[in-house]
Each structure stands twice: as C-alpha cells, then as structure tokens.
Amino acid sequence: MSHQDYLNLLKAEVDRIDQAGSSKRQEKIILGFTDENPPRAVIDDRKYYVFNSNDYLGLKYNADLKEAEHEASKKYGAGPGAVRFISGSLKVHRDLEQAVARFHGRDDAILYSSAFAANLGTIFPLIVGQAKTSLVRDNVLVISDELNHRSIIDSIRLANLAKENRAIFKHLDLDHLETILKEAASKYDRAVVITDGVFSMLGELQDLKRLHALKEKYDQEFKHGILTIVDDAHGVGAIGETGRGTEEDAGERADVLIGTFGKAFGSDGGYVAAGQTVIDYLRESSATYIYSNPIPPSTAGAALAALELMDTDEGRELTGKLADNIRYFKEKAKAAHIPFAADSRHPVQPVLIGDTLKTKQLVGELFTEGFLTTAISYPVVPPGRDEIRVQINAVHTPESIDLLIGALAKNIT
Ligand SMILES: Cc1ncc(COP(=O)(O)O)c(C=O)c1O
C-alpha cells in the first residue's frame, strides 16, 4: 500500500463521519464577544446569545480575572518556559495549588494542563505503578461508570489491564456497583472506583453519598481497600451552595477529586485535590505532570482569582444567580411544553428531540434565530435520545432566557 492509499483511507473515514451527520470540524469561528449583558458572540457579522458555554458563572468575562491574567504574565512571562521540575514551577502555580487544596478541604493539590491531562496523569499511576521499579503493584480491580468521560476511558485503556482487572457498572446504578464490589471482595487486593461527578450530556449527578457508603461498607474486604476517584469537571463552580461541586451537594468526599478551571472557573487547566501521600506520589509518577508543561502563569493567575472570588459576596451572588437562572429556565420551558431529556439540577438542560437529523436541523434553526446551542447525538447519548443541549450561565438575563424559550417553542412544539 502506498502512502497515497493510506491518505485515501483517511479521507474515506472522514467522508463516513460526514455522511453519518456527526462531523465536528465545521466549527463556528467566534470573532469576539460584545460587552453587553449578557455578552453575545460575534460570528461573521451577527451577534448570538451563547447557550452552549461551560463558563457557568460567566467568569471568563470577569475584569478581576483578566487583570490577574495580565499581572501574572507581566511578572512571570507569557509561558512557563519548562516543565515543573525543571524551571516551570512558578509561585503562582504553587499559590494556586494551595488555594485548590483549601477550597476543597484537602492536604494538597497538583496542577495539570487540562482535566483530560489530569485524568491521564492520575488514573494510570493510581492503577498501576509507573515504572518497572515501582513498589506500587497489586491485583487491582478498576470499576468505572459506563458513561464516564472519554478522558477516564482512555486513562484506563492506557493501563492495559487484563480483562479480569476491569469492570463497568451500569450508568448511575450503584446497586450494580455494589454487586460488583461484593463479588470482587477477597479476590482482589484493591478496588478503584472511578466516576464523573456530573455527566454533562444530561446534567445528571452521581450519588456520591451512596458511593461513600459503599466504600465504607466494603473497604475492609480488600487488602488495600477501595480508592474512589471523582472527576467533577462540570460540577466544580456549578454545583453546591458555594460551588464546591458534587461533593458539596452530597456532603461526602472522594479520595481523589479531579477538577478543571476551564469551565465554571472561567480560566483553563486541570487539577487534582487529595491527601498529601497521593499528591506526593503523583508528583513523582504522573507523566502529564512530569513531562508536560503546566498552564501558563497568566492562566494560573486567572484561575487563582476565580477561586479567591468564589468565597466573596460576588462569588455567592454568581452561584445564586446561576441557580435562579436554572430554576427560571425550567419553569418557563415546562410552561411552554418543551420536553426535557432528563430532570437536571445542573446548568446543562437537555431538550429531548429523539432524531439525529431533526436535532441538527433545529440547532441550525436556533442559530438562524441568533442562539448558539449544541446538538448531541449517538454515540454520546443512546440512539433515539438525541437532544439539544442548552447550558444556562449566570450572565444570562431573564429576557435572554425568554427569547430562547420562544425560539425553542416555535421550532419544537
Ligand atoms: C468529566 C470531564 N472530565 C474532563 C473533561 C475535560 O476537561 P478539560 O477541558 O479541562 O480537559 C471534561 C470536559 O468535557 C469532562 O466533562
């Protein structure tokens, strides 16, 4: 086969994706955001209400974050210059790690370039020892929710475990998880349970209270106990009275918490918060920490400003505004007979359409009317559960929500 034959295969694969209607690369290029309330995205020569952003608190527009970003780059330069253990550990990185640890009530935290990188860098060494010389090797069973985020799935794949060392529990079905734990007890040295805190397609929350109870109940059955890892990328900042995420909502903690600054915290980068031993071990074994640059100082400065803001009156006002907007959207959508794909308390509000082409077409019609929303189809959701994913933010006004409801009602009902 010639190189051209190989390129033809790549082209055929892209064509197949295009024909299935699930291609993603025709991205809408945003030229900027207006400074009106709510800010609107400028695409070509039109303005669009943004109802598909993970910036749940509207912090990416916040003046304090932008100022902190500017100050940090003035002080440290535009980039980190090296990985952490060479010369890329700047005080703003360490200040941010300590702020994350305080925010989530943990001993310490460690930064990554994204939550995807945090998962890759954390799950692999916590499942298997990183190097051949590692002392951390035991007969582990990794148990994962079937709809976990791609970064978790790939992290488990990377570990290349034998089939008997991997299990999947039905989505949100902790009875099923309990059955797996019961059967695994005394057969394995250790169990690791990994789950999203919030499943972002439908805005569903994993039951962390029950997860914690299961850990307590079965921990003693394993020589090395049970480790719980929760990726709360969509929960932190967006869930819980003070924005501490799904853990705050449940009133229970995971052993290892993964979060991102790239969604509700308006900046970028991922983090892990945990006890000191786990964080120390990750600094020694985590490939995406040791061999990859940290976030730039500007981004770390903005993330630090976001965390500092969370416990101020302004932060409380924003989390309150987000909760009010979610309530308002749901009330109005129900009154307008707009069908939900799930009853979500999260800013993700899924509108059920059920057909792939119709969902795409409706999202196109909403775009024509001046709204950015997202079409979600199989395999991200099961066949026949195609949805328009609406994401509510604190910066939305009741008037902008009313306009969206009007457009949804006109096109759907
Ligand atoms: C559960 C989960 N983990 C990780 C990520 C990736 O976050 P980041 O953009 O910080 O890599 C996402 C974002 O979609 C997510 O939903």
The ligand as an SDF file (V2000), in Angstrom:
LIG
                    3D

 16 16  0  0  0  0  0  0  0  0999 V2000
  -15.8900   14.7180   33.1560 C   0  0  0  0  0  0  0  0  0  0  0  0
  -14.9460   15.5140   32.3370 C   0  0  0  0  0  0  0  0  0  0  0  0
  -13.6310   15.3660   32.5330 N   0  0  0  0  0  0  0  0  0  0  0  0
  -12.7250   16.0600   31.8390 C   0  0  0  0  0  0  0  0  0  0  0  0
  -13.1150   16.9680   30.8730 C   0  0  0  0  0  0  0  0  0  0  0  0
  -12.0670   17.7200   30.1030 C   0  0  0  0  0  0  0  0  0  0  0  0
  -11.8160   18.9520   30.7230 O   0  0  0  0  0  0  0  0  0  0  0  0
  -10.6090   19.8530   30.1660 P   0  0  0  0  0  0  0  0  0  0  0  0
  -11.1820   20.6690   29.0670 O   0  0  0  0  0  0  0  0  0  0  0  0
  -10.1340   20.6580   31.3430 O   0  0  0  0  0  0  0  0  0  0  0  0
   -9.5770   18.8960   29.6880 O   0  0  0  0  0  0  0  0  0  0  0  0
  -14.4710   17.1860   30.6400 C   0  0  0  0  0  0  0  0  0  0  0  0
  -14.8970   18.1690   29.6410 C   0  0  0  0  0  0  0  0  0  0  0  0
  -15.6220   17.9530   28.7570 O   0  0  0  0  0  0  0  0  0  0  0  0
  -15.4100   16.4230   31.3840 C   0  0  0  0  0  0  0  0  0  0  0  0
  -16.7170   16.5710   31.1650 O   0  0  0  0  0  0  0  0  0  0  0  0
  1  2  1  0
  2  3  1  0
  2 15  2  0
  3  4  2  0
  4  5  1  0
  5  6  1  0
  5 12  2  0
  6  7  1  0
  7  8  1  0
  8  9  2  0
  8 10  1  0
  8 11  1  0
 12 13  1  0
 12 15  1  0
 13 14  2  0
 15 16  1  0
M  END
$$$$
